[in-house]
Amino acid sequence: MNVLVTGASRGIGRAIAVAFATRGDRVAVHCGSNRKAARETLDALPGSGHVLVSGDLGNPEAAQWIAEVAEKQLGGVDVLVNNAAIGTSPETATPIADGSYEQWQEVWRRTVDVNLLGAANVSFHVARHLIARGAPGRIVNVGSRGAFRGEPEHPAYGASKAALHALGQSLAVALAPHGIAVTSVAPGFTATERVAGRLTEQVRRQSPFGRVAEPEEVADAVVFLASAEATWASGAVLDLNGASHLR
């Protein structure tokens, strides 16, 4: 299969790219701006035929360009993994009782542009190519536990991930007649570079396993959902939080 993974410079995205490449798939590694880290991901992939695609998913024209370049360089995208996101960090925190209205607007706009609209726009173009080729395909969205548990310090992030889950379910219904299955995963805390400083013992104890997820555990679930065997899971949102939040 040919796979486009957005936000694959590091963390969960990198683990997903490696997991697909290890199976023998060809991968388009997307990055927003960190080309150095994306190149490191590309160089770490087993096999051959992998490509690097960069661009700002928050820009509709760039989102189209990303999908078109991946389609051309891979000879067709069979699987799209919408992983890229503006995450939770001190820079994106907007507790409603503090901060300015200008900051609130800026973070909300940028988060929705990338996390929701970027995923929607890339999905549109990948799906249109699949339909034109008459090929079955898969779209897997990387959402978040925060869509259900709430993100009081990062409401834009939580809302964008909830919307991403809803987008996936709408596309699952719309694209099934074309043989395209759409699913989502909703990870909790995962041991990535981005949140390394926040993985306290209290955070680990949120799960009865007493730890957080490894990126490879999320990647394995994504690879399964992208397989032909998971077709009947289309429309599902799979919780990957170690029983730290049940719904």
C-alpha positions in Angstrom: 0.0 0.0 0.0 0.9 3.6 -0.4 0.4 5.7 2.7 0.4 9.4 3.5 1.0 10.2 7.1 0.6 13.9 8.1 2.6 15.2 10.9 5.1 12.4 10.7 8.2 14.3 11.8 8.3 12.8 15.3 6.2 11.2 18.0 3.1 9.2 17.1 3.3 10.3 13.4 6.9 8.9 13.2 5.9 5.7 14.8 3.0 5.3 12.4 5.2 5.9 9.4 7.7 3.3 10.7 5.0 0.8 11.3 3.7 1.0 7.8 7.1 0.9 6.2 8.0 -2.1 8.3 5.1 -4.0 6.7 6.6 -3.1 3.3 4.3 -0.2 2.5 5.6 3.0 0.8 5.1 6.1 2.9 4.9 9.8 2.2 6.2 11.6 5.3 4.5 14.9 5.8 5.8 17.7 7.9 4.7 21.3 8.5 8.0 23.0 9.1 10.4 20.7 10.9 12.1 19.3 7.8 15.1 18.2 9.7 13.1 15.9 12.0 11.0 14.7 9.0 14.2 13.8 7.1 15.3 11.8 10.2 11.9 9.9 10.0 12.4 9.3 6.3 15.9 8.0 6.8 14.7 5.7 9.6 12.1 3.9 7.4 12.9 0.4 6.2 12.4 -0.3 2.6 12.5 2.1 -0.4 10.3 4.4 -2.4 9.4 6.7 0.6 9.0 10.4 0.0 9.0 13.7 2.0 6.2 16.2 1.6 6.1 19.5 3.5 3.4 22.2 3.7 1.2 24.0 6.1 -2.0 22.1 6.5 -3.7 25.2 7.9 -3.6 26.7 4.4 -6.2 25.2 2.0 -4.0 25.5 -1.1 -1.1 23.9 0.7 -3.3 21.0 1.9 -4.3 20.4 -1.7 -0.7 20.5 -2.8 0.3 18.0 -0.1 -2.3 15.5 -1.3 -1.5 16.0 -5.0 2.3 15.6 -4.5 1.8 12.5 -2.4 -0.5 11.1 -5.0 1.9 11.8 -7.8 5.1 10.7 -6.1 3.7 7.5 -4.6 1.7 6.6 -7.7 -1.6 6.8 -5.8 -2.4 7.2 -2.0 -4.3 4.1 -0.7 -4.2 5.1 3.0 -4.4 8.6 4.6 -3.5 9.0 8.2 -4.6 12.4 9.5 -2.2 12.8 12.4 -0.9 16.4 12.2 -2.2 18.7 14.9 -1.6 21.8 16.9 -1.2 20.0 20.3 -1.5 21.0 23.9 1.4 23.0 25.2 2.0 26.1 27.4 1.9 28.2 24.2 -1.5 26.9 23.2 -3.1 27.0 26.6 -6.1 29.3 26.8 -7.9 28.9 30.1 -11.0 31.0 29.8 -10.5 32.9 33.1 -7.1 34.1 32.0 -5.4 35.5 29.0 -6.5 37.9 26.3 -9.3 37.7 23.8 -6.7 38.2 21.0 -4.8 35.1 22.2 -8.0 33.1 22.5 -8.9 33.9 18.9 -5.5 33.2 17.6 -5.2 29.8 19.2 -8.7 28.8 18.3 -8.2 29.8 14.6 -4.9 28.1 14.2 -6.0 24.9 16.0 -9.2 24.5 14.0 -7.4 25.4 10.7 -4.9 22.6 11.2 -6.6 19.9 13.3 -10.0 20.0 11.6 -9.9 21.9 8.3 -6.5 20.6 7.3 -7.6 17.0 7.9 -10.9 17.7 6.0 -9.1 19.3 3.0 -6.5 16.5 2.6 -9.2 13.9 3.1 -11.3 15.6 0.3 -8.4 15.4 -2.2 -7.2 11.9 -1.3 -10.8 10.6 -1.4 -11.4 12.2 -4.8 -8.3 10.5 -6.2 -9.4 7.1 -4.8 -12.9 7.5 -6.3 -11.4 8.5 -9.7 -9.2 5.4 -9.7 -12.0 3.2 -8.5 -9.7 2.0 -5.7 -10.7 1.0 -2.2 -8.9 3.1 0.4 -8.6 3.9 4.1 -8.6 7.1 6.1 -7.6 7.0 9.7 -7.9 10.0 11.9 -5.7 10.5 15.1 -8.1 12.1 17.5 -7.8 12.3 21.3 -9.2 11.2 24.6 -9.6 14.9 25.3 -12.5 15.0 22.9 -14.5 13.0 25.5 -12.7 13.8 28.8 -12.4 17.5 28.2 -9.5 19.9 27.9 -10.1 22.8 30.3 -6.7 24.4 29.6 -6.9 23.7 25.9 -10.5 23.9 24.8 -9.7 24.5 21.2 -7.7 21.3 21.1 -10.5 19.2 22.7 -13.2 20.7 20.4 -11.1 20.2 17.3 -10.5 16.6 18.1 -14.2 16.0 18.8 -15.0 17.6 15.5 -12.4 15.3 13.8 -14.1 12.3 15.2 -17.4 13.5 13.9 -15.9 14.3 10.5 -14.6 10.7 10.3 -18.0 9.3 11.0 -19.6 11.5 8.4 -17.0 10.5 5.8 -17.4 6.8 6.8 -21.1 7.0 5.7 -20.4 9.1 2.6 -17.4 7.1 1.3 -18.5 3.5 2.0 -20.3 3.2 -1.4 -16.9 3.9 -2.9 -15.2 1.2 -0.9 -13.4 3.7 1.4 -13.4 3.0 5.1 -12.9 5.8 7.6 -12.0 5.3 11.3 -10.5 7.3 14.2 -8.3 6.5 17.2 -8.5 8.5 20.4 -5.3 8.2 22.3 -4.7 9.4 25.9 -1.3 10.6 27.1 1.5 9.0 24.9 5.2 9.0 25.6 6.3 11.5 23.0 8.9 14.3 23.0 6.1 16.9 23.0 4.7 15.9 26.4 7.8 14.4 28.0 7.9 17.1 30.6 4.3 16.6 31.6 4.4 12.8 32.2 4.2 12.9 36.0 3.4 10.0 38.3 -0.1 11.5 38.7 -0.6 11.4 34.9 0.7 7.8 34.8 -1.7 6.8 37.5 -4.7 8.0 35.4 -4.5 4.5 33.9 -4.9 1.4 36.0 -1.8 0.1 34.2 0.2 2.8 35.9 1.7 4.1 32.7 1.0 6.0 29.5 1.0 4.6 26.0 4.0 4.1 23.8 3.8 5.7 20.3 4.1 2.2 18.8 0.9 1.0 20.5 -1.0 3.8 18.8 0.7 3.0 15.5 -0.2 -0.7 15.7 -3.9 0.2 16.1 -3.7 2.6 13.1 -2.1 0.0 10.9 -4.8 -2.5 11.8 -7.6 0.0 11.1 -6.0 0.7 7.7 -6.1 -3.0 6.8 -8.7 -4.8 4.7 -9.6 -6.9 7.8 -10.8 -3.8 9.6 -13.3 -2.7 6.9 -16.3 -3.4 9.1 -14.9 -1.0 11.8 -15.6 1.9 9.5 -17.2 4.7 11.5 -15.6 3.6 14.7 -13.7 5.7 17.2 -11.2 3.5 19.0 -10.2 4.5 22.5 -6.5 4.0 23.2 -6.1 5.3 26.7 -5.4 2.3 28.9 -8.8 2.5 30.6 -7.9 6.0 31.9 -11.2 7.3 30.7 -14.2 5.1 30.0 -17.4 6.2 28.1 
